Amino acid sequence: MIDFDFLGATVRALLGGLPLTLSLTAGSVALGGVLAALAAWGRLSGVAPADWLARLYIFVFRGTPLLVQIFLIYYGLGQFRPTLQAWGLWTVFREPYWCALLALALNTGAYTAEIFRGAVLSVPHGALVAGRACGMPRLLLFRRITLPLATRQALPAYGNEVISVVKATSLASTITLMEITGIAQKLIAQSFRALEVFVCAGAFYLALTFVIIGILRLAEARLSPDLRPRPVAHPA
């Protein structure tokens, strides 16, 4: 028998964790985007030290579990508390929110860097040659040709990565953050009704994914005018 009163109370309780989930997602996607752009530049720059540093960053953060990265930053860096205090960083690393945000950003930055690099490499060489033939300087060539074409190529894969970040925020509950999954675990401990609570929590993540997919489809349609349906010509 479905207890609608309990489901309603569960949904209202989980709504309290939604702002934290959204904050972690937005912050880590924004910071991860900056890290990814720097790492992609390092891989494509042709400068050996930048290339090696970007390769090492991508290899480490793609090759280790996100949960391990969260634990290393939150629990592991606590062993260096005197040093972090001397550098004025302890106020950041003692807070689980900033540790989770940093781990999520570093992790998604590594994956996104390869998405960005692949998108830039996929720009047709003929388009670049045509731009140079028109006398475009390097910066204008990047802004008018490379960036729009690379963005179109990267958008589907980048959308998948953003959705992965939304779901990965659930791991923040392991370091005491009360986002959606953290609140769900607390409700289960109080009520022992795991099925109803996790179904409601899953519905929240599905709703967030639905919104993100909609936004990405709008962006894709805006960036790809050639894919829009052509107006039907009616006979006079």
C-alpha positions in Angstrom: 0.0 0.0 0.0 1.4 3.3 -1.0 1.7 5.8 1.8 1.2 9.1 0.0 1.6 11.1 3.2 5.1 9.6 3.7 6.0 10.2 0.1 4.9 13.8 0.4 6.9 14.3 3.5 9.9 12.6 1.8 9.7 14.9 -1.2 9.6 18.0 1.0 12.6 16.8 3.0 14.6 16.0 -0.1 13.8 19.5 -1.5 16.0 20.8 1.3 19.0 19.1 -0.3 18.3 20.4 -3.8 20.1 23.7 -3.4 23.3 22.0 -2.2 23.2 19.5 -5.1 22.7 22.4 -7.6 25.5 24.4 -6.0 27.9 21.5 -6.2 27.0 20.8 -9.8 27.2 24.4 -11.0 30.5 25.1 -9.1 32.3 22.0 -10.1 31.2 22.3 -13.8 32.3 25.9 -13.9 35.7 25.3 -12.2 36.1 22.0 -14.1 35.5 23.9 -17.3 38.4 26.3 -16.5 40.7 23.4 -15.6 39.7 21.5 -18.7 40.4 24.5 -21.0 43.8 24.9 -19.5 44.5 21.1 -19.8 43.3 21.0 -23.3 45.4 24.0 -24.2 48.4 22.2 -22.6 47.8 19.1 -24.7 47.4 21.1 -27.9 50.0 23.8 -27.3 53.0 21.8 -28.5 54.9 23.1 -25.4 56.4 19.9 -23.9 56.2 20.8 -20.1 52.5 22.0 -20.5 51.7 18.8 -22.5 53.3 16.5 -19.9 51.6 18.3 -17.0 48.2 18.1 -18.7 48.8 14.4 -19.5 49.7 13.7 -15.9 46.6 15.5 -14.6 44.3 13.8 -17.0 45.8 10.4 -16.3 45.6 10.7 -12.5 42.1 12.0 -12.2 40.6 9.7 -14.9 42.5 6.7 -13.6 41.3 6.9 -10.0 37.8 6.6 -8.5 36.1 9.9 -7.6 35.3 8.6 -4.1 39.0 8.0 -3.5 39.8 11.5 -4.7 37.1 13.0 -2.3 38.5 11.0 0.6 42.1 12.0 -0.2 41.2 15.7 -0.3 38.9 15.7 2.8 40.6 13.1 5.0 44.1 12.9 3.6 45.0 16.6 3.5 44.0 16.9 7.1 47.4 15.2 7.9 49.1 18.4 6.6 47.0 20.7 8.8 50.0 22.7 10.2 51.2 23.4 6.6 47.8 24.3 5.4 47.3 26.6 8.3 50.6 28.3 7.6 49.5 28.8 4.0 46.1 30.1 5.0 44.3 27.2 3.3 43.0 25.3 6.3 39.8 27.3 6.3 39.1 25.8 2.8 40.2 22.2 3.4 38.5 21.8 6.7 35.1 22.4 5.1 33.5 19.3 3.4 31.7 21.5 0.9 34.9 22.9 -0.6 36.6 19.6 -0.5 33.7 17.9 -2.4 33.6 20.8 -4.8 37.4 20.7 -5.5 37.3 16.9 -6.0 34.3 17.1 -8.4 35.9 19.9 -10.3 39.3 18.2 -10.7 37.6 14.9 -11.8 35.2 16.5 -14.3 38.0 18.8 -15.6 40.1 15.7 -16.5 37.3 14.2 -18.6 36.2 17.5 -20.1 39.8 18.3 -21.2 39.8 15.3 -23.5 36.3 16.3 -24.8 37.6 19.8 -25.6 40.8 18.5 -27.2 38.9 16.0 -29.4 36.4 18.8 -30.4 39.2 21.1 -31.5 41.0 18.4 -33.4 37.8 17.6 -35.2 37.5 21.0 -36.8 37.9 20.4 -40.6 41.3 21.5 -41.8 39.7 23.0 -44.9 37.7 25.5 -42.8 40.9 26.7 -41.1 42.7 27.0 -44.5 39.7 29.0 -45.8 39.9 31.3 -42.8 43.6 31.9 -43.3 43.0 32.5 -47.0 40.6 35.3 -46.0 43.3 36.9 -44.0 42.0 36.1 -40.6 44.5 36.6 -37.8 45.0 33.7 -35.4 42.7 35.0 -32.7 39.9 35.9 -35.1 40.3 32.5 -36.7 39.8 30.8 -33.4 36.8 33.0 -32.5 35.0 32.8 -35.8 35.8 29.2 -37.0 37.5 26.9 -34.4 35.4 27.8 -31.4 31.9 27.6 -33.0 32.7 24.3 -34.8 34.4 22.8 -31.8 31.6 23.8 -29.5 29.1 22.0 -31.8 31.2 18.9 -31.8 31.8 18.9 -28.0 28.2 19.6 -26.9 26.8 16.0 -26.9 29.8 14.5 -25.1 29.9 17.5 -22.7 26.3 17.1 -21.9 26.9 13.5 -20.8 29.7 14.8 -18.6 27.5 17.4 -16.9 24.9 14.7 -16.3 27.6 12.5 -14.8 28.6 15.4 -12.5 25.0 15.7 -11.3 24.9 12.1 -10.3 28.4 12.2 -8.8 27.3 14.9 -6.3 25.7 12.0 -4.4 29.2 11.0 -3.3 29.4 14.2 -1.3 27.1 12.6 1.2 30.1 10.4 2.3 31.8 13.4 3.8 28.7 14.5 5.8 27.2 16.9 3.2 23.4 16.8 3.3 22.6 17.0 -0.3 19.8 14.9 -1.8 21.4 11.5 -1.2 22.6 12.5 2.2 19.1 13.5 3.3 17.8 10.3 1.8 20.1 8.2 3.9 19.1 10.2 7.0 15.4 9.6 6.2 16.0 5.8 5.7 17.9 5.6 9.1 14.8 7.2 10.7 12.1 5.3 8.9 13.7 2.1 7.6 11.7 2.7 4.3 14.5 2.5 1.8 12.3 1.8 -1.3 10.1 4.9 -1.1 13.0 7.2 -0.1 15.3 6.1 -2.8 12.6 6.2 -5.4 11.9 9.8 -4.5 15.7 10.6 -4.5 16.0 9.0 -7.9 13.1 11.0 -9.2 15.0 14.2 -8.2 18.1 13.2 -10.2 15.9 12.2 -13.2 14.2 15.6 -13.1 17.6 17.4 -13.0 18.8 15.3 -15.9 15.7 16.1 -17.9 16.3 19.8 -17.4 19.9 19.5 -18.5 19.0 17.5 -21.6 16.5 20.2 -22.5 19.0 23.0 -22.1 21.6 21.2 -24.1 19.1 20.5 -26.9 18.3 24.2 -27.1 22.0 25.1 -27.2 22.6 22.5 -29.9 19.7 23.8 -32.0 21.0 27.3 -31.6 24.6 26.4 -32.6 23.5 24.1 -35.5 21.2 26.2 -37.8 21.8 23.8 -40.6 20.1 21.1 -38.6 16.9 23.0 -38.0 13.8 22.0 -40.0 13.5 23.9 -43.2 10.3 26.0 -43.7 7.9 24.3 -46.1 7.3 26.3 -49.3 3.6 26.5 -50.1 2.6 26.8 -53.7 1.3 30.2 -54.7 
